[in-house]
Amino acid sequence: MTSTPGSAGRTAATTPPPSDPVTAPPPSEPVTVPPPPGPGGPTGPDRRRFTPAERWVHRTTGALMLVCVATAACLYVPQLAELVGRRLLVVTLHEWSGLLLPVPVLLGLASRALRADLGRLNRFLPYDREWLRAVRRRDARPGARPAGKFNAGQKLYAGWIAGAVLVMLGTGLLMWNTGLVPLVWRTSATFVHDWLALAVGAVLVGHIVMAYGDPEARRGMRTGSVERRWAEREHPHWKEE
């Protein structure tokens, strides 16, 4: 069969050229999502700061101290005394909480970690003086206040409160009306006990305010661990100790 003129041209014109082979796009690389901060994150694992025994000693001592301060306030502030009443019960609570105050620390001495921390608190090092100078200058630049596991302020507070508790315990025993102590001794002990109690109350308020301003320090006492980045920033000499 013969084709008509021009049929080949029309067929060629209407036939689409073969398309290029479709090239599949290269597989996309997996997207790596960084882990969130915290344990195992970019800041590294949390650092252990206090053992359960140390936290138990701190909480028990703090509870006994609060009972001492609260009952003392009810004994010496007339408005609170009238509100609470039951003076004999308040006196009994005050006396026994004071007598029991050293017991948690004495029991905690069985913990090696607590004994090690007491040694750190009792050791004043050159960078502790630098910390105090920076505080006096109100220098809050990063690295201006070097510290070990405990800074100089914590060491001074621990030493002062330990001495105050011993004095309060001794004067409290002298104030006990047993008939074995002369009246002049009891009068002098009452004077020292009352004024030192005011100082202890003020220092405790300052301690609570400072702790409230540092959530990571509170977390360390609550859970036993702190963020490693916080430890390296606030206590850079901790590793050396």
C-alpha atoms as one frame of an Amber mdcrd trajectory, in Angstrom:
protein
   0.000   0.000   0.000   1.313   3.356  -0.938   1.330   6.251   1.381   0.004
   9.568   0.394   2.400  12.389   0.046   3.012  14.213   3.225   1.694  11.467
   5.514   5.120  10.591   6.836   5.842  14.173   7.723   2.611  14.544   9.650
   3.211  11.311  11.574   6.717  12.356  12.518   5.512  15.744  13.593   2.779
  14.401  15.861   4.869  11.647  17.460   6.474  13.012  20.687  10.181  12.454
  21.090  11.224   9.837  23.586  11.514  11.358  27.031  14.713  11.264  29.046
  14.890   8.578  31.715  13.612   9.843  35.049  16.422  10.191  37.534  15.378
   9.462  41.126  16.487  12.115  43.632  19.306  11.076  45.944  18.124   9.808
  49.284  18.067  12.539  51.882  20.408  12.242  54.817  18.796  11.515  58.179
  18.238  14.575  60.330  19.964  14.346  63.670  17.982  15.921  66.492  20.191
  16.978  69.401  19.206  15.444  72.713  17.548  17.732  75.238  19.605  19.198
  78.090  19.799  17.172  81.237  21.124  13.730  82.045  23.006  12.472  79.025
  22.445  15.713  77.073  24.999  18.189  75.754  25.910  19.241  79.263  26.813
  15.675  80.195  25.416  13.562  82.992  24.454  15.147  86.282  27.098  15.236
  88.960  26.513  13.587  92.318  26.721  16.157  95.112  25.162  14.690  98.272
  24.477  11.147  99.427  21.152  10.116 101.018  22.798  10.144 104.461  23.950
  13.751 104.011  20.523  14.850 102.828  18.904  13.093 105.803  21.227  14.897
 108.228  20.496  18.256 106.613  16.713  17.794 106.611  16.522  16.463 110.162
  18.784  19.184 111.536  16.798  21.821 109.651  13.496  20.504 111.025  14.790
  20.531 114.613  16.196  24.025 114.125  12.854  25.303 112.814  11.063  23.813
 115.835  13.566  25.561 118.140  13.101  28.917 116.423   9.304  28.635 116.203
   8.880  27.640 119.851  11.321  30.351 120.960   9.236  32.914 119.096   6.095
  31.634 120.825   7.812  31.982 124.194   9.227  35.487 123.727   6.696  37.301
 121.500   3.589  38.102 123.594   1.200  38.104 120.642   2.327  34.618 119.557
   2.243  33.371 123.153  -1.395  34.464 123.501  -2.279  32.968 120.111  -0.698
  29.572 120.759  -1.174  29.192 124.505  -0.178  25.903 126.193   3.109  27.357
 127.397   4.227  24.172 129.150   3.931  22.184 125.911   5.833  24.859 123.960
   8.598  24.877 126.579   8.884  21.091 126.411   9.106  21.097 122.613  11.740
  23.835 122.713  13.891  22.034 125.270  13.811  18.620 123.602  14.321  19.920
 120.058  17.369  21.800 121.360  18.748  18.752 123.104  18.257  16.604 119.997
  19.789  19.166 117.622  23.332  17.658 117.558  22.052  14.070 117.273  21.590
  13.911 113.441  25.167  15.095 112.840  26.547  12.651 115.395  24.664   9.771
 113.779  25.697  10.976 110.317  29.373  10.645 111.213  28.981   6.969 110.314
  28.827   8.154 106.672  32.223   8.491 105.013  30.814  11.065 102.577  29.610
  13.266 105.434  32.982  13.061 107.173  34.698  14.049 103.914  32.391  17.037
 103.458  32.948  18.149 107.053  36.660  18.098 106.286  36.094  20.288 103.224
  33.985  22.731 105.244  36.736  22.949 107.860  39.473  23.723 105.309  39.945
  27.341 104.174  41.993  27.500 100.953  43.554  30.410  99.007  40.749  30.587
  96.445  38.263  30.965  99.323  39.910  34.290 100.183  39.614  35.260  96.537
  35.900  34.408  96.697  35.453  36.680  99.708  37.331  39.547  98.023  35.090
  39.207  94.964  32.001  39.293  97.172  33.210  42.441  98.936  33.800  44.066
  95.537  30.421  42.742  94.333  32.232  41.217  91.394  29.820  38.761  89.757
  31.795  38.123  86.568  32.160  34.478  85.487  35.151  32.968  87.256  35.537
  35.855  89.691  34.362  33.736  92.626  36.282  30.432  92.565  35.182  27.711
  94.943  35.587  24.042  95.684  32.634  21.844  96.537  31.644  24.522  99.076
  32.313  28.212  98.646  33.750  30.435 101.363  30.328  31.728 102.394  29.043
  28.206 102.987  32.149  27.374 105.018  31.744  30.453 107.211  28.056  29.732
 107.718  28.678  26.094 108.648  31.387  27.011 111.163  29.334  29.817 112.721
  26.121  27.810 113.050  27.972  24.831 114.541  29.552  27.052 117.207  26.243
  28.814 117.868  24.428  25.508 118.380  27.017  24.396 120.947  26.729  27.698
 122.834  22.930  27.557 122.722  22.994  23.995 124.010  25.361  24.881 126.862
  23.463  27.993 127.948  20.174  26.119 127.646  21.418  23.450 130.030  22.512
  26.144 132.512  19.053  27.727 132.306  17.387  24.435 133.261  16.043  24.912
 136.785  17.682  21.922 138.475  18.846  23.724 141.603  22.444  22.735 140.912
  23.475  25.994 139.209  23.792  29.358 141.008  21.253  32.017 140.077  23.899
  34.366 138.679  24.990  31.664 136.236  21.427  31.125 135.078  20.913  34.863
 134.636  24.076  35.214 132.538  23.184  32.138 130.492  19.719  33.548 129.804
  21.218  36.802 128.525  23.600  34.996 126.153  20.947  32.483 125.060  18.351
  35.124 124.191  20.625  37.418 122.196  22.337  34.579 120.388  18.898  33.187
 119.487  18.124  36.459 117.692  21.388  36.228 115.769  20.712  32.587 114.830
  17.256  33.511 113.557  18.670  36.285 111.373  21.394  34.042 109.961  18.882
  31.284 109.218  16.695  33.734 107.298  19.731  34.761 105.251  20.573  31.111
 104.577  17.031  30.402 103.352  17.032  33.500 101.130  20.361  32.522  99.554
  19.133  28.966  98.948  15.897  30.249  97.415  17.910  32.301  94.924  19.820
  29.250  93.619  17.409  26.562  92.322  20.235  24.251  91.248  21.733  24.255
  94.736  18.304  23.381  96.150  17.974  20.569  93.615  21.320  19.206  94.770
  20.097  19.011  98.359  16.703  17.659  97.286  17.803  14.984  94.806  21.530
  14.625  95.515  22.615  15.605  91.973  23.357  18.877  90.171  23.868  19.849
  86.550  27.495  19.392  85.538  27.606  22.780  83.809  26.450  24.486  87.035
  29.068  22.611  89.054  31.857  23.654  86.691  30.697  27.283  86.718  29.983
  27.763  90.434  32.488  25.268  91.927  35.390  24.994  89.455  37.836  23.589
  92.057  35.513  20.780  93.091  37.395  18.253  90.927  40.696  19.181  92.547
  39.288  18.448  95.985
